[in-house]
């Protein structure tokens, strides 16, 4: 408001009203100035947050470029530079840990970066499992009295959850069995019988033995390392004693393993594979090559009702006699790689019934990939593209019923497979007979009947990756333990690994299952009810789902 002296009123009441109006306008002006200042500060903060986010994304791009470089070298580099899957995992762990250190340093230097990172973590951290116990910590304000003197009351609370871990804690269970006698007579002493134990007169509970088994067969921690870990807690148990416990557990679990094998052989379709299991050969002072044979069942891709399972069986070799023994009693579809022993069995009259072989497309694809990866291999690259179209159809029908899968395969996959076979036959006549690509084409044509069997049976998978995935833990254990100590050790390895891996396939906590099952077996669980102990049936003990 602009005022001139000659326009000011003469009476006091009008002057007071004018002053009040001016005061109101001044107050409004101050409020608008305050809002403008806050908006200016807000824009400055937003600009700082935006600049920090730009820097973060730029740094992230640099990191991603580095990871891409590592992956490219692992896959396409020279043979001397290529990384194994385990080496690549270790390399990525170190790279990601370095990135996290840089993030932590950036958060210390910028409040804006810290606020944004905190917001991102709260958005992406997911939900913690409901079955884990909660311990609530209440943080109260220093005073719960209002400045006016009244007591404050709760109107709400901010609740956050963080995952904590209590390190493995050793304890000693003291079992006391009082003896009772009568003061009036001498009829004898009454005492509760001693509970049965897995290792009579030994130190461990069944839960401790289960922990040793999981550390060795699921976490791939050799017994001598477990002995060192216990020693750090002041408990000195040598490797030999731990091995003694493992042997006792294997004997107790052997009937369960035998029943698991029997259940798998009653299925109409199985996967089979074998892998090396080096075994110490004391007579020659070195190791010999044993083998773990695997039978696996997983009907989930076609909606089958039987639970997934895998059973390993040890043998001192991989000849046809071992395959015949392990597959005795099984009749149906067996999905395998191209190992000739299985074909020999399929061509032999068997007492248990015929075997129908389904071969693995992944093995054929791998042959063409080994040629195509070096470039300038048009036939191999074309073969990969054609096989890839079959896998695209499989991705569309995964999880559907077997009959529906078969119908789709007849409509979509069969023409693709027929064209591929005709194309391979044509290419075979265009390349040198001694060329590697010719060997690979002949491999595919020689196994074509088994490769094409998936077209007529919706239960059959395109490859045998199901059982190959079950072989990876064996390979990891072999890498860490180097070899089994004897043929008996290889057999124990097969028993325990079978049950542990079957727990994992059914998303059952193997540690809880083993502890409960060993306790039941030691307490003379009836053989007529052994099926109730199978991992997929023991829901009460193994209710907690885990990723091992």
Beta strands, then each sheet from edge to edge (+ up, - down):
strand 1: 180-181
strand 2: 189-190
strand 3: 269-281
strand 4: 286-297
strand 5: 309-315
strand 6: 332-336
strand 7: 355-359
sheet 1: 1+ 2-
sheet 2: 5+ 4- 3+ 6+ 7+
end
